[in-house]
Amino acid sequence: MRIGISCYPTYGGSGIVATELAMALADGGDEVHVISYALPSRLSLNSSRIFFHQVVTPTYPLFAEYPPYSLALSTKMVEVARHQQLDVLHVHYAIPNAVSAVMARQIVAPHPLAVVTTLHGTDVTLVGNDPAYLETTRWGIVQSDAVTAVSESLRQTTMQQLGIRNHIDVVPNFIDPSRYEQAKGLPGARKWAKPGERTLVHISNFRPLKRVIDVVDVFLRLRSRFPCRLLMVGDGPERGRVEQHCRDTDACNSITFIGSLPLIEEVLVGADLFFLPSETESFGLAALEALSCEVPVIATAVGGLPEVVVHGENGFLHPVGDVEGMAGSAAMLLADEPMRKAFGEAGRRRAVEVFGQGPIVARYRSIYERVAEQARGG
């Protein structure tokens, strides 16, 4: 098949999943055309079956304040669909990608082009639920030929908040098990730790809903009992406030800010625990990546996280803001190495058996075949 994939190119979950999907489809023999305003952070162009098309928004004085990216995106989609004879356009994140794709489908008619929209979370719960975007978001979803959500929790939220009655397939995020196998021989988190220190990791885009201050507060409780180091991976609007909190609590010598990395398994391998105390998570891709590296997860029982982390088996789930409870669960695992190791092994098994790349990519491709046949009038 000839498949177009449009996504945000940043380190967020939607861009990562779209990129991994593009590369897996190309490896499987499909021709894949990635459309975005910049090269996605994890995208490799080593395959002869994968291509990148950059969206360039023209600069005119009239558009100085608000460049019309959505129109430039739709135009690039039209160009690629026509000249590459795309069968399917798979967009990740509803705004503006789904709306731009539906517009592109109308422009290229009668060429049969099917639109698949994957919802990742904040495109529904935050952006899509804003009155300024709600009707447009709803229209883009309703007009798509197929819609998927990365968790059952997000599917239910989409139906409730946006009043969507269309069928929504739940296709979870996935991992490539071989990538994490290849990383096992690396020092990973140990590179940043002193001898004898336990390594604790948090990965996010440092937005307020990630509650990164809670990560530091949990760490402070653990530091009084165990020699440990906290690795903070990522960047975003809350980073300055978190760094100041570290200075205020005299924790700077035990906390390392690493910044954004494209291959986070290079940090997760060798870590002892992973923290994700978010206020909301539609799936929790970082938690899944930690599990696949045999790292137990301490997280909040919100959104799609209970679909990834099994409480008492590969991690622990707590209410939002329960710093004491999370510290207690983390301390239990750090004090009992056989238990921590068993949790890590259980996490790896679940990541491979439930969220392995092969079956999930096959589910996406099955959806493509169905909607492409419908678009052709079959």
N, C-alpha and C positions, 0 to 999 in steps of 0.2 A: 504494500500500500504506500501511497504518498501522503504523508501526514505533516501538517503544520502544527507547531506548538508555540504558544505565546505565553510569556510569563514575565514577572519582575525579576531582574537579574541579580538581586541582592542576596544576602545570606539568610533571609527568612525561609521558613519551611516550604512555602509554595514554590519559590524559585528553585530550591534544592530538589524537591520531588519532581518538578517538571524537567529539570536538567537530567536527573538520573533516569527518568522515563525515556527521554529522547535518546540517550546513549544506549539504553537497553533495547529499544525498538530498532535502532540502527544495527546493533550487534545481531539482532534476530533476522535481519534482511530487509527491513523496511527503509524507505527513503524518508528522512526526517528534516524538516526545515524549521529552525528555531527563529522566532521573530520577537525582538525586544529592542529597547533603546541602548543597551550595552551588552557585551558578551557576558552571559551568566557566569558566576564565580567558579562553578564546578564543571563547566562545559568543556569537554575535550573534543577537538576537531580531528582527531587521528583517523577516525573512520571515513572512508570515501563516500559513505551514505548519509552523512550528517552535514548540514549547511547552516550558516548563520546569516540572517538578514537584519541589518540595523535600521531601526526607525529613527529618522532624523526630523525633528520638528523645525520648520523654517523660522528664522528670526526676522520679524517685521516690527517696526515701531508700534504698529497698532496692537500687536500681540505681546508687547514687552512685559506686561504684568501677568498675563495668563496665556502662555503658549498652548494652542489646542492639540495636545498630545493625542487625545482619543481619535481625532480626525486623521492625524498623520499615521497612527497605528492602523486604522481601518484601511487607509489608502495602501499601506505596505502589504496588508493582508490580501487586498484585491490583486495587487501586482504579483505576489508570490503564488496565489491560488491560480491565476490565469496562466502565468508563464511556466509554472511547475506542474500544472494540472493536478492540484491537490484533491484528494478524496475527502479528507476530514481536516477540520481546524479545531484543535483541542486547546482551549484557553484555561489558564489557571488564575483564579481570582476574578470575581465578577466585575469589579469596577477598575478601569473601563473596558477590560479585555472582552468580556462577554458581549457588551453592547457594541463594541467596535466589530466584533466577529459577526454578529447578526446583521449589522449594516453591510459588511463586506459580502456576506452571502447574498443579500438582495441585489447588490451591485453586479456581481458576477453572473447572476441568473441570465440565461437558462443553464449555465454550467452547474452541474450538481455538486454542491459543497455542503457537507454536514457539519454542524457546530456542536461540539461537546464542551460543556462547562464544568470544571471542577471547583467546588467551593472549599476554601481552606480555613475559614473561621472568621477573622475580623472583617472580611468582605461582606459578611452577613451580620455579625454581632455588633460591629462598631461602625464601619463605613456605611454598609448597606442599610443599617437601621437608623441612620441620620436622616431627618426629614429632607435634607437637601439632596439626598441620593436615593431615598427609599423607592420611589416609583420607577426610577431608571434601573435600579438594581433588580427589582421585581420583573420588569419587562425583559431585561437581558436573560434572566433565568427562565422565564416562561417561554420565550421565543427560541431557546436552545433546543436542538434535536434530542439531546440527552444531557442529564445533569447527574453529577456524582458528588458525594460528600465524603470527607476523609474519616468520618466516624458516625456511628448511630446517633450520638449526642448532637452533632452538628446537623444531621438530617432532621431531627425533631425540632431543633431550634429554628432552622430555616422555615419549616412549615408553620411554626407558631408565630414567629416574629414577622415574617413577610407574607403570610397567608398563601403560601405556595401549595397548590394541589397537584402539581405534576408529579410523576413518579421520579424518585431520586434514588439512584443506586449508591450503596455504601461501598466504597473501594478504599481501604485504608492505605496510609503511607507504607513504605516498604524499605528494606535495606538489602544491599548486595552482600550476602554472607562472605563471599571471597575477599572483599576489600578488608574486612575486619580480621580475617585469617592472615592476610598478608601483613597486617600491622602488628600481629602478636609478638614478633621478634624485636620490635622497636622499644626504646626505653619509655616512650610515652610521657605520662605525667611525672615520672621519676626524674626527668631532666631538670625540673624546677624545684625539686625537693631536696632538703638536706638529709643526710643519713639518719634513719630512724623515724623520719616524719611520715605520718599518714597523709595521703593526698586526697583532697576533697575538691570536686569540680562543679562549677555552674556554667552553663552556656545559654546565652539569650541575646536579644537585641536591646536589652537594657531599657525597655519601655516601662512605664509605671505599673502596668498590669502584671509584669513579671515579678514584682515585689522583691527586688534584688537586695534591699536593706534587710529583709528577713533572712536571706542567705548568710549575710555577715553576722547577724545576731545569733543564728544557730551555731555558726562557727565559733563565736566568742564563748559560748557555753561549752563547746567541745574542747577548745584550746586549754581550758583550765584542767582538763582531765587527761588529755592525750597530746603528745607532740605531733602537731599536724600543720599542714599548709593548705590554704585555699587558693585554687586557680580560677580566676574569673575570665572566661573566654567570651569575646564579643564586644560590642560597642553600641552606643545609643544615647538618647537624651538624659538618662538617669545616671550615666557613669560619673559625672562630676560630683553629684550629690553622694553617691556611694563612696567615692574616694575620700570625700570630706568626712563621712561617717567613720571610715577606717582610721583617718588621722585623729578624729575626736576620741576614739576608743583605744588609741595606741596599738592598733593592730597591723599597721603598715608592714612591719617586718615579717609578718606571717602570711600576707596576702599578696598574690602576684596577679597583676592585670596583663593579660596576654594580647588582647585585641582580637579582631576577627581572623579566623583561619578557614580556608576552604576544606581542608581534610581534618575534621575534628577527631577522627579516630587516632590521630597522632598525639592527641592530648588525653583522650579517654583511656587508651590502653595503659594498664598499670595503675589506674586510679583506684581508690578504695571505695568511694561513695560519690554519687551524683545527686545534686539538689535542684529541684524545680518547684518552688513554692508559689506558683502563679495564682493570680486571682481568677484567671480563666485560661483554658487550653482546649482548643477544639480537637486536638489529637495529642500533641506532645512529641514531635519528631526527635528532639534532642534526648528525651527519655528513652525512646526506642533505640537510638544509636548507642546510648550508654549500656542498655541491656545487652545489645549485640556484642559489646566489648567486655561482657561479664562483670559489669559494674552495677551493684544494687542501687535502686533509686529511692530517694526520699522526696515525696511530692505531695501535692494537695489533691483531694478527692473532688476534682472539678472537671466538667466537660467530658472530653474523650479520654482523659488520663486513666480512669478505671478500666477502660478497654485495652490499655497497654500494660499498665503495672498491676500485678495481682498482689493485693495486700497480704503480707505475711508469707509470701512465696518468693518473689523476686524484688521486693521493696516494701515500703510502708506508705500509706496514704493518710493524710491528716486534714482537718478543716483549715480553711484559709486563715492565715495569721497565727496558727498554733505553733509558735516558735518553741515553746517548752516541749510539746509533744514530739515535734520533729527532732529536736536535740536528743530527746530520750531514746527514740528509735535508732538514731544514728549511733549513739553511745553503745546501745545494745549490740549492734553489729560490729563496731570497732573493738569491743571488749571480747568478742567471741569469733575468732578467725575462722574456725570450721563452719560456723553459721553464715558468716559473711561470704565465704567461698561458695557454699551451697546455694545461697541466694543468687550469686553471680552466675553460676552454672545454669540455674533454673531460668534466669533471664535470657541467657544466650539461647537455650532450647526454645523458649517461647518466641524470641525474635526470629529465629530461623524457620520454625514450624508454622507459625501463624502469619508472620510478616515478611517472609522470604520473597525476593524479587520475582522469581520465575512465575509463580501462580498469579500474582497480582498484576504483573505486566500482561499476562495472558487475558486476564479479565478486562483490562482496558482495551486490548486489541479486539476482543469479542464485541465490545460496545461499538468500536469503530466500524467493524464489519456490518453490524446491524443497522446503524444509522446511515452508513454509506449506501447500503442496498436500498433503504427507504428513500434516500435522496435521489437515487437513480430511477425511482418509480417501481422498484421491485416489491 
